Amino acid sequence: MNLLALPAFSDNYIWMLHDGRQALVVDPGDSAPVEHALDALGLVLAGILVTHHHADHVGGLSQLRPRLQGPVYGPAREDIPLPFTPLNGGDAVELLGCRFEVIDVPGHTAGHIAYYHPARDTAPILFCGDTLFSGGCGRLFEGTPAQMHDSLSRLGELPGTTRVCCAHEYTLSNLKFARAVEPHNGDLQAYTERCEALRTRGEFTLPSSIAQELRINPFMRCREAEVVKAALAQGAASTGETDVLAALRQWKNNFR
């Protein structure tokens, strides 16, 4: 099974998984990159996975439907363009012979879901939309800090080798913020240098991994002393993990 990131808009990634004959795509906000890849590789579009309702994740659905020879899956509690099969956390679907477990991850939006493929012969795959980014997390447009903390904690329990397929190339800006939070994190400094080198060469920083994010992502490190101290300096209400995340997210919203 081949995993591809298809760049879209200024910094989106539409993820494609294919076996050389059939493909599925995740969050096709724009149909053009998907159609180009299908044509270039001679693939049939066998399914679409949607994580949440934002336009840059669903905007290409109507244009892709004439080519689609399979289902569209999406979150049951969000307004996804019809027709689609609604999913909730705990559900599972099969596409291209792969089983995808559905995880509820509200926070960025109220009904956001993620798709986890355990895999057998390769590293597991997580399609997490805009909940988890490398070095960061999504803005809280509809959810609460408690929801986001719970969602990130749930993702953090997945195997460390899990490939984290985020929907945006936000890594360098996220790492700049992360270094402001944890300036003494050696893993973070090394990862930043690696990602800067990748972007200099015009390469993607993604996918990341769960193990990597647990080492460098402040939003997944809300118990770490340096992270707590930084959050308190930004006005966190307490040393509790939810309050720390809330302070970090508000800080990040205005960080330049």
Backbone bond lengths (Angstrom), bond angles and torsions (degrees), N, CA, C in turn:
res aa  C-N    CA-C-N  psi(-1)  N-CA   C-N-CA  omega(-1)  CA-C   N-CA-C  phi
1 M - - - 1.461 - - 1.522 109.14 -
2 N 1.315 116.79 132.81 1.463 122.63 -175.88 1.525 110.12 -106.07
3 L 1.325 116.31 131.75 1.456 122.72 179.32 1.521 108.95 -108.75
4 L 1.342 116.55 123.18 1.458 122.14 -179.13 1.523 110.42 -126.33
5 A 1.323 115.93 144.18 1.464 122.13 171.06 1.525 107.73 -103.89
6 L 1.329 116.63 121.74 1.462 121.67 179.32 1.524 108.20 -103.59
7 P 1.337 118.78 110.41 1.467 120.25 179.58 1.524 111.25 -63.61
8 A 1.330 115.76 141.57 1.462 122.17 177.86 1.524 108.99 -144.76
9 F 1.340 115.11 152.08 1.470 120.60 -178.42 1.536 108.82 52.87
10 S 1.331 117.84 -142.69 1.463 119.31 -177.06 1.523 112.51 -89.60
11 D 1.354 117.71 -30.00 1.466 118.96 -175.32 1.523 113.56 -152.03
12 N 1.338 118.16 14.33 1.471 120.32 177.22 1.525 110.94 -81.35
13 Y 1.330 115.02 155.17 1.460 122.04 166.35 1.523 108.34 -123.70
14 I 1.334 115.64 127.76 1.453 121.97 168.05 1.528 105.75 -98.42
15 W 1.315 117.79 118.97 1.456 120.37 -176.84 1.521 110.60 -87.02
16 M 1.317 115.88 137.08 1.461 122.36 177.95 1.530 109.04 -123.85
17 L 1.318 115.43 135.09 1.451 122.56 173.78 1.523 106.88 -120.36
18 H 1.343 117.27 127.25 1.471 118.32 -178.02 1.516 111.10 -144.80
19 D 1.338 115.23 157.53 1.463 121.74 -179.02 1.526 112.25 -112.06
20 G 1.337 116.38 15.94 1.454 120.86 -177.90 1.511 113.53 94.19
21 R 1.341 116.42 -14.38 1.471 121.14 178.13 1.526 111.33 -125.38
22 Q 1.323 115.44 -46.10 1.454 121.41 -177.53 1.524 109.70 -122.06
23 A 1.343 114.44 155.97 1.457 119.54 -178.64 1.520 111.09 -139.11
24 L 1.312 115.16 153.39 1.461 121.07 166.10 1.520 106.69 -123.07
25 V 1.329 116.00 152.76 1.461 120.66 177.16 1.517 109.65 -128.55
26 V 1.320 114.32 155.16 1.457 121.53 -177.35 1.523 109.62 -118.98
27 D 1.325 116.05 125.51 1.467 122.78 174.78 1.535 113.17 56.57
28 P 1.325 117.58 60.97 1.473 119.88 -179.54 1.533 112.09 -79.50
29 G 1.325 115.65 84.44 1.455 119.46 177.91 1.511 112.80 -68.87
30 D 1.323 116.74 -22.98 1.462 123.05 179.63 1.529 107.08 -133.94
31 S 1.306 117.24 131.12 1.468 120.16 -177.50 1.528 112.53 -77.84
32 A 1.337 118.17 -27.51 1.464 121.25 -170.93 1.534 113.35 -59.14
33 P 1.335 120.28 -48.87 1.472 118.56 179.95 1.527 112.37 -62.29
34 V 1.328 116.35 -34.21 1.459 120.46 179.98 1.529 109.88 -68.49
35 E 1.319 116.60 -47.37 1.467 119.73 -179.04 1.526 111.14 -63.16
36 H 1.323 116.44 -38.82 1.465 119.93 178.51 1.524 110.63 -62.39
37 A 1.338 117.21 -44.43 1.462 121.06 -179.39 1.523 110.93 -66.84
38 L 1.330 117.31 -41.62 1.465 120.41 178.57 1.528 110.66 -60.08
39 D 1.325 115.80 -44.56 1.467 120.11 -179.12 1.527 111.59 -67.90
40 A 1.327 116.07 -43.79 1.459 120.15 -176.60 1.521 111.91 -65.00
41 L 1.335 116.56 -34.13 1.457 120.85 -176.10 1.526 112.96 -101.37
42 G 1.333 116.96 -3.20 1.462 120.68 179.70 1.512 112.83 65.68
43 L 1.326 117.32 44.69 1.461 122.41 -174.44 1.525 112.08 -106.76
44 V 1.314 115.08 151.39 1.462 122.91 171.89 1.530 107.95 -97.13
45 L 1.316 117.11 133.51 1.462 121.00 178.13 1.528 108.77 -80.72
46 A 1.336 115.98 110.15 1.463 121.37 -172.16 1.521 113.71 -101.82
47 G 1.334 118.34 -9.54 1.454 119.27 -179.69 1.510 111.85 179.37
48 I 1.332 114.98 159.02 1.462 122.00 179.46 1.520 108.55 -134.04
49 L 1.324 116.31 133.22 1.461 122.97 174.82 1.522 108.61 -111.07
50 V 1.324 116.89 130.98 1.468 122.71 179.65 1.523 108.55 -119.50
51 T 1.340 116.61 133.03 1.462 120.66 -179.34 1.525 114.12 -94.28
52 H 1.338 116.82 -32.59 1.468 119.64 179.45 1.526 109.34 -163.09
53 H 1.328 115.83 175.46 1.465 121.13 -163.73 1.527 115.76 -87.61
54 H 1.313 120.39 -5.11 1.465 120.27 -174.50 1.527 111.85 -60.53
55 A 1.341 114.56 146.61 1.469 120.77 -171.65 1.519 113.09 -58.77
56 D 1.332 117.53 -34.14 1.468 118.80 -178.78 1.529 112.27 -75.98
57 H 1.329 115.87 5.48 1.470 120.95 176.04 1.534 112.26 -118.82
58 V 1.320 116.88 -18.73 1.480 119.70 -177.54 1.520 112.81 -123.65
59 G 1.325 118.35 -3.90 1.460 121.71 -171.59 1.512 115.65 -62.74
60 G 1.336 117.96 -20.65 1.465 120.25 -178.97 1.516 114.43 -96.67
61 L 1.322 117.22 1.63 1.468 119.92 -174.83 1.522 112.69 -59.73
62 S 1.325 117.61 -48.23 1.463 119.75 -174.39 1.524 111.47 -62.60
63 Q 1.345 117.53 -37.43 1.461 120.73 -179.82 1.532 111.71 -72.60
64 L 1.330 117.16 -26.67 1.463 120.16 -177.98 1.529 113.21 -86.62
65 R 1.307 117.94 -19.88 1.470 120.11 -174.41 1.536 113.15 -57.04
66 P 1.344 120.69 -39.12 1.465 118.83 178.92 1.533 113.78 -60.82
67 R 1.335 116.80 -24.57 1.466 120.83 -179.86 1.524 112.48 -94.18
68 L 1.306 116.29 -10.76 1.459 121.18 -171.59 1.525 111.28 -78.54
69 Q 1.323 115.79 128.08 1.464 121.45 177.64 1.527 109.47 -118.50
70 G 1.313 114.91 50.55 1.457 120.60 -178.63 1.513 110.13 179.57
71 P 1.318 117.37 -167.78 1.465 121.87 -173.41 1.524 113.94 -86.06
72 V 1.333 114.07 160.82 1.461 123.13 163.91 1.520 106.41 -109.11
73 Y 1.322 117.42 125.07 1.457 122.25 176.38 1.528 109.08 -109.81
74 G 1.330 116.65 144.46 1.453 119.96 179.35 1.516 111.08 -160.22
75 P 1.339 116.82 174.60 1.467 121.21 -176.93 1.527 112.28 -69.31
76 A 1.313 115.72 132.28 1.467 121.26 -176.59 1.523 112.25 -64.69
77 R 1.324 117.41 -29.11 1.467 120.62 -173.26 1.525 112.75 -98.15
78 E 1.342 116.90 18.33 1.460 119.32 178.18 1.519 110.65 -129.87
79 D 1.313 115.11 158.70 1.460 122.44 -176.01 1.525 109.25 -86.56
80 I 1.332 115.96 88.78 1.461 122.78 179.61 1.527 107.99 -99.44
81 P 1.343 118.92 138.64 1.468 120.10 179.55 1.535 111.52 -54.09
82 L 1.314 114.87 128.97 1.466 121.33 -179.01 1.526 110.49 -77.19
83 P 1.362 116.27 155.64 1.473 127.23 -4.20 1.523 111.87 -85.61
84 F 1.331 115.96 149.78 1.463 121.02 172.89 1.521 108.32 -154.63
85 T 1.325 115.83 160.58 1.458 122.02 177.58 1.521 108.54 -95.52
86 P 1.340 118.24 117.18 1.463 120.79 -175.77 1.530 112.33 -76.94
87 L 1.329 115.44 141.51 1.457 122.05 -178.35 1.524 111.30 -129.03
88 N 1.320 115.01 149.17 1.462 122.78 174.22 1.523 109.17 -125.58
89 G 1.327 115.38 161.86 1.445 119.56 175.95 1.523 110.86 -54.48
90 G 1.329 115.36 137.98 1.462 120.13 -177.32 1.514 113.18 98.16
91 D 1.343 116.59 -18.63 1.462 120.13 174.99 1.525 109.54 -73.91
92 A 1.322 115.66 166.84 1.470 121.66 174.36 1.522 108.30 -145.67
93 V 1.325 116.32 146.07 1.461 121.57 178.66 1.525 108.29 -132.99
94 E 1.334 115.71 158.24 1.456 120.75 177.77 1.518 109.72 -122.27
95 L 1.324 114.97 129.84 1.458 122.88 175.54 1.517 108.25 -141.77
96 L 1.312 116.89 138.14 1.466 122.35 179.62 1.528 111.52 54.41
97 G 1.315 117.03 29.96 1.452 120.10 -178.79 1.513 113.87 76.93
98 C 1.332 117.42 7.71 1.461 122.26 -179.93 1.527 109.88 -106.78
99 R 1.307 116.12 138.62 1.456 121.60 176.88 1.532 108.63 -95.84
100 F 1.321 115.87 127.06 1.464 121.68 178.02 1.524 109.27 -114.52
101 E 1.313 115.56 120.56 1.459 121.38 176.06 1.524 109.29 -88.94
102 V 1.323 115.85 135.86 1.459 121.22 -176.53 1.528 109.47 -95.13
103 I 1.334 115.54 130.73 1.461 121.92 -179.20 1.526 108.68 -120.65
104 D 1.317 117.26 127.32 1.467 120.73 174.25 1.528 108.66 -72.82
105 V 1.338 116.82 124.80 1.468 120.78 179.59 1.529 110.05 -136.36
106 P 1.341 118.76 61.57 1.462 120.18 179.26 1.526 111.30 -66.99
107 G 1.314 114.83 159.23 1.465 121.28 -179.96 1.510 109.39 147.96
108 H 1.320 116.34 -65.40 1.466 120.83 175.23 1.525 109.43 -64.12
109 T 1.319 116.39 -49.06 1.469 122.67 168.22 1.523 107.31 -128.30
110 A 1.326 115.57 167.87 1.462 119.89 -172.43 1.520 113.45 -69.66
111 G 1.342 117.04 -32.40 1.453 119.72 -174.80 1.512 114.30 -116.77
112 H 1.322 118.02 18.47 1.460 123.48 -176.33 1.533 111.10 -53.56
113 I 1.329 116.15 136.73 1.457 120.94 173.98 1.528 109.72 -125.68
114 A 1.331 115.70 162.51 1.461 122.55 174.53 1.517 107.76 -126.90
115 Y 1.329 115.45 160.44 1.460 122.23 -179.53 1.526 108.72 -121.05
116 Y 1.327 116.26 126.33 1.456 121.93 -178.28 1.522 109.77 -119.12
117 H 1.332 116.02 122.93 1.463 122.31 177.03 1.523 108.35 -108.08
118 P 1.333 118.52 109.33 1.469 120.21 -175.75 1.521 113.82 -61.24
119 A 1.320 118.18 -30.58 1.470 123.40 -177.84 1.526 110.83 58.44
120 R 1.311 115.97 163.30 1.454 120.59 179.17 1.523 111.57 -126.24
121 D 1.299 116.03 -45.04 1.459 120.26 -175.15 1.524 113.24 -97.07
122 T 1.343 116.71 -11.16 1.462 120.95 179.58 1.529 108.68 -134.18
123 A 1.328 116.36 179.41 1.458 120.38 179.64 1.527 110.33 -66.56
124 P 1.327 117.23 143.19 1.475 120.14 176.95 1.527 110.87 -57.96
125 I 1.332 114.87 161.23 1.463 121.27 -178.23 1.524 109.49 -125.52
126 L 1.323 116.57 136.35 1.461 122.91 174.91 1.523 109.11 -122.76
127 F 1.327 116.36 120.85 1.455 121.80 170.61 1.525 106.81 -99.79
128 C 1.342 115.87 105.09 1.465 120.14 -168.65 1.525 113.59 -111.37
129 G 1.330 118.36 8.02 1.456 119.75 175.84 1.512 112.25 57.19
130 D 1.333 116.00 -126.09 1.466 121.62 -178.14 1.534 112.30 -110.31
131 T 1.329 117.14 21.96 1.467 119.57 176.81 1.523 110.09 -81.86
132 L 1.310 116.69 -56.67 1.465 122.70 -179.12 1.520 109.69 -112.81
133 F 1.330 115.88 126.09 1.455 122.01 171.16 1.521 108.06 -113.17
134 S 1.306 117.31 162.75 1.453 118.69 174.48 1.523 108.57 -69.25
135 G 1.316 115.23 117.10 1.464 121.10 -177.79 1.508 114.56 82.14
136 G 1.324 119.06 0.68 1.462 119.67 -176.28 1.515 112.91 -158.62
137 C 1.321 115.21 -168.49 1.459 122.20 175.71 1.524 108.51 -145.90
138 G 1.308 116.79 168.88 1.456 120.86 -178.17 1.523 113.10 -72.62
139 R 1.315 115.48 156.18 1.461 120.27 172.81 1.525 109.90 -63.39
140 L 1.320 115.52 152.22 1.464 120.82 -179.21 1.527 109.28 -91.25
141 F 1.323 116.86 77.86 1.461 120.55 -178.73 1.524 111.86 -74.36
142 E 1.312 117.68 -37.37 1.460 120.96 -175.64 1.525 113.41 -128.25
143 G 1.321 117.40 -20.29 1.454 120.91 -176.29 1.512 112.65 -100.38
144 T 1.314 115.25 -172.97 1.462 123.01 -176.81 1.524 110.76 -114.59
145 P 1.344 117.17 162.56 1.466 118.80 174.71 1.529 112.53 -57.48
146 A 1.334 116.87 -37.64 1.462 119.48 179.56 1.528 110.83 -63.19
147 Q 1.327 116.82 -40.75 1.460 120.01 178.23 1.526 111.08 -64.78
148 M 1.328 116.18 -44.59 1.465 118.94 -179.60 1.522 111.11 -64.39
149 H 1.326 116.75 -41.76 1.461 119.06 178.42 1.521 110.69 -61.16
150 D 1.329 116.72 -42.97 1.459 120.32 179.03 1.529 111.03 -64.10
151 S 1.336 116.20 -41.00 1.464 120.40 -179.72 1.524 111.12 -64.29
152 L 1.324 117.05 -46.53 1.465 120.22 179.99 1.527 111.32 -66.15
153 S 1.315 116.79 -35.57 1.458 120.40 177.53 1.522 110.25 -63.94
154 R 1.325 116.07 -40.42 1.460 120.37 178.99 1.532 110.48 -63.53
155 L 1.325 116.38 -43.60 1.471 119.34 178.57 1.529 110.88 -66.92
156 G 1.312 116.37 -34.32 1.461 120.34 -179.68 1.516 113.82 -66.57
157 E 1.327 117.09 -14.50 1.465 121.21 178.66 1.527 112.14 -87.26
158 L 1.327 117.71 -6.97 1.460 120.50 177.30 1.538 109.48 -69.90
159 P 1.329 117.88 160.98 1.472 119.38 179.23 1.529 112.26 -54.27
160 G 1.309 115.85 141.99 1.463 120.57 -176.78 1.512 113.78 -60.19
161 T 1.335 117.33 -27.17 1.462 121.14 -179.51 1.526 113.21 -77.89
162 T 1.319 117.79 -5.81 1.467 121.41 -177.07 1.523 110.70 -57.58
163 R 1.334 115.84 127.83 1.462 121.08 176.47 1.530 109.20 -76.69
164 V 1.319 116.89 122.92 1.459 122.66 -176.41 1.529 108.53 -95.21
165 C 1.326 115.90 106.09 1.466 122.21 -177.00 1.523 109.25 -99.48
166 C 1.320 115.37 87.83 1.467 122.12 179.35 1.521 109.90 -78.05
167 A 1.317 116.26 163.73 1.463 120.36 -174.52 1.526 114.30 -97.22
168 H 1.342 117.54 3.11 1.467 119.69 -179.53 1.522 110.36 -143.61
169 E 1.320 116.09 148.42 1.463 123.59 173.75 1.529 107.82 -90.05
170 Y 1.335 114.89 73.05 1.468 122.08 179.43 1.522 111.19 -104.46
171 T 1.308 118.32 8.03 1.460 121.00 -165.06 1.521 113.45 -58.25
172 L 1.322 118.81 -50.15 1.468 119.30 -174.39 1.529 112.16 -64.55
173 S 1.315 117.40 -41.54 1.470 118.58 177.99 1.519 111.02 -66.71
174 N 1.336 117.37 -36.24 1.461 119.94 176.73 1.519 111.33 -65.06
175 L 1.334 116.69 -40.29 1.461 120.15 -178.21 1.528 111.72 -69.87
176 K 1.318 117.02 -30.86 1.465 119.88 174.61 1.525 109.84 -60.96
177 F 1.324 115.90 -43.95 1.472 120.04 177.01 1.522 110.31 -66.26
178 A 1.325 117.36 -45.02 1.461 120.93 -178.17 1.529 111.29 -57.35
179 R 1.335 116.49 -37.18 1.463 119.43 179.33 1.525 111.46 -69.87
180 A 1.321 117.73 -28.08 1.461 120.31 174.15 1.523 110.81 -68.92
181 V 1.313 116.39 -32.27 1.463 121.55 179.26 1.519 110.66 -77.97
182 E 1.329 117.39 -46.01 1.467 123.00 -175.64 1.529 110.70 -126.55
183 P 1.315 118.63 72.90 1.468 120.17 -175.87 1.520 114.14 -66.57
184 H 1.330 118.23 -13.74 1.459 120.26 -177.01 1.529 112.65 -106.15
185 N 1.308 116.68 13.87 1.464 120.99 -179.45 1.535 109.11 -84.40
186 G 1.329 116.52 105.43 1.460 120.74 -177.57 1.518 113.25 -65.31
187 D 1.347 117.38 -36.49 1.461 120.49 176.97 1.520 110.73 -61.83
188 L 1.313 115.98 -38.13 1.457 121.55 179.96 1.520 111.13 -66.55
189 Q 1.332 116.62 -41.83 1.465 119.74 179.13 1.525 110.74 -63.89
190 A 1.325 116.71 -43.49 1.469 120.39 -179.35 1.526 110.66 -65.39
191 Y 1.312 116.56 -41.15 1.461 120.52 -179.75 1.525 110.55 -66.17
192 T 1.319 116.82 -39.27 1.460 121.16 177.75 1.523 110.82 -59.81
193 E 1.320 116.67 -45.39 1.462 120.60 179.85 1.522 110.62 -62.36
194 R 1.319 116.36 -40.14 1.471 119.50 179.26 1.523 111.05 -65.27
195 C 1.329 116.77 -43.97 1.467 120.39 -178.45 1.523 111.53 -68.75
196 E 1.324 117.18 -37.26 1.465 119.93 176.48 1.525 110.33 -62.13
197 A 1.324 117.07 -39.63 1.466 120.45 178.68 1.530 110.74 -65.59
198 L 1.318 117.25 -40.45 1.462 121.38 177.84 1.528 110.84 -60.33
199 R 1.322 116.48 -47.35 1.471 119.87 -176.98 1.529 110.89 -68.68
200 T 1.341 117.09 -33.41 1.463 120.28 176.55 1.521 110.58 -61.43
201 R 1.317 116.13 -33.93 1.463 120.81 178.47 1.523 112.59 -86.52
202 G 1.330 117.03 3.11 1.455 120.98 -179.93 1.512 113.26 76.42
203 E 1.343 117.50 20.19 1.457 122.18 -179.11 1.525 111.15 -99.58
204 F 1.328 115.75 161.87 1.464 121.87 -179.77 1.528 109.73 -79.20
205 T 1.327 116.82 149.11 1.467 121.01 172.67 1.529 111.19 -88.74
206 L 1.312 117.27 -8.49 1.457 122.17 -174.75 1.519 110.52 -110.20
207 P 1.347 118.04 157.46 1.466 125.71 1.04 1.528 112.61 -75.84
208 S 1.316 114.39 154.00 1.456 122.36 169.98 1.534 106.92 -90.80
209 S 1.315 117.32 -162.36 1.462 121.25 174.66 1.524 108.79 -139.14
210 I 1.318 116.18 158.73 1.463 120.22 177.97 1.526 110.39 -61.18
211 A 1.331 117.02 -43.24 1.466 119.67 179.07 1.523 111.43 -59.49
212 Q 1.336 116.39 -41.70 1.464 120.27 179.02 1.519 111.11 -62.83
213 E 1.327 116.51 -44.87 1.466 119.81 -178.21 1.526 111.84 -65.08
214 L 1.311 117.52 -35.89 1.461 120.12 178.30 1.525 111.50 -66.06
215 R 1.329 116.74 -22.44 1.467 120.29 178.86 1.519 113.11 -87.73
216 I 1.346 118.11 -25.71 1.474 117.82 -168.63 1.528 114.78 -130.38
217 N 1.305 118.73 -11.42 1.469 121.11 -173.49 1.522 110.27 -92.44
218 P 1.330 119.10 112.06 1.470 119.74 -175.38 1.525 113.27 -60.36
219 F 1.323 117.68 -29.53 1.460 119.99 -178.84 1.527 112.47 -72.51
220 M 1.333 116.13 -13.32 1.464 120.80 174.75 1.531 111.03 -107.51
221 R 1.323 116.18 9.92 1.464 121.92 -176.23 1.531 110.83 -128.55
222 C 1.318 115.95 38.64 1.465 120.66 -172.68 1.529 114.01 -73.90
223 R 1.340 116.96 -1.04 1.468 120.63 174.09 1.523 112.02 -99.08
224 E 1.327 117.03 -14.86 1.459 120.47 -175.83 1.527 110.85 -68.32
225 A 1.316 116.00 137.57 1.459 121.02 -172.15 1.528 112.66 -57.49
226 E 1.321 117.47 -44.50 1.463 119.73 -178.03 1.526 111.39 -67.19
227 V 1.333 117.18 -34.78 1.461 121.31 177.68 1.525 110.03 -68.15
228 V 1.327 116.47 -44.24 1.467 120.84 178.60 1.521 110.48 -61.19
229 K 1.323 116.81 -45.01 1.468 121.12 179.70 1.526 110.89 -59.83
230 A 1.328 117.23 -44.03 1.461 120.57 179.74 1.525 110.86 -64.71
231 A 1.329 117.14 -40.03 1.461 120.42 179.39 1.522 111.56 -65.86
232 L 1.327 117.01 -40.74 1.465 120.26 177.59 1.524 110.88 -62.12
233 A 1.319 116.84 -38.12 1.468 120.95 178.20 1.517 111.43 -65.54
234 Q 1.332 116.92 -22.05 1.466 122.10 178.39 1.524 112.09 -95.63
235 G 1.331 116.84 6.38 1.455 120.19 174.63 1.505 116.06 99.42
236 A 1.327 118.18 17.91 1.464 120.03 177.56 1.512 110.06 -55.66
237 A 1.322 116.93 139.29 1.459 122.13 -175.52 1.525 112.33 -69.76
238 S 1.328 117.32 -26.07 1.455 121.78 179.46 1.513 108.42 -161.51
239 T 1.328 115.57 -178.96 1.463 120.49 176.57 1.526 111.25 -87.51
240 G 1.322 118.21 3.31 1.455 121.44 177.00 1.521 110.81 -62.92
241 E 1.324 116.33 147.49 1.466 120.26 -173.45 1.527 112.75 -61.87
242 T 1.323 117.32 -37.54 1.465 119.56 179.13 1.521 110.92 -66.37
243 D 1.333 116.80 -42.18 1.466 119.80 178.06 1.524 111.42 -66.43
244 V 1.319 116.64 -36.45 1.471 119.96 176.67 1.525 109.90 -63.65
245 L 1.325 116.45 -46.87 1.470 118.83 179.23 1.521 111.10 -62.22
246 A 1.316 117.55 -41.10 1.469 120.29 179.84 1.521 111.12 -59.95
247 A 1.334 116.59 -43.10 1.466 120.13 179.40 1.520 111.10 -66.96
248 L 1.319 116.96 -40.87 1.466 120.35 178.32 1.528 111.32 -62.52
249 R 1.330 115.96 -43.50 1.466 119.73 -177.72 1.523 110.83 -65.33
250 Q 1.334 117.14 -40.82 1.466 119.64 178.10 1.521 110.73 -66.34
251 W 1.300 117.30 -39.10 1.469 122.65 176.89 1.522 109.98 -62.20
252 K 1.329 115.95 -47.37 1.456 120.37 -179.55 1.526 111.73 -62.33
253 N 1.318 118.06 -35.14 1.470 121.48 -179.86 1.513 112.26 -56.84
254 N 1.319 116.43 -30.89 1.472 121.26 -176.45 1.519 113.28 -111.87
255 F 1.324 116.89 8.28 1.472 120.86 -174.55 1.523 110.69 -80.76
256 R 1.304 116.59 137.40 1.468 121.86 177.22 1.518 110.13 -129.39
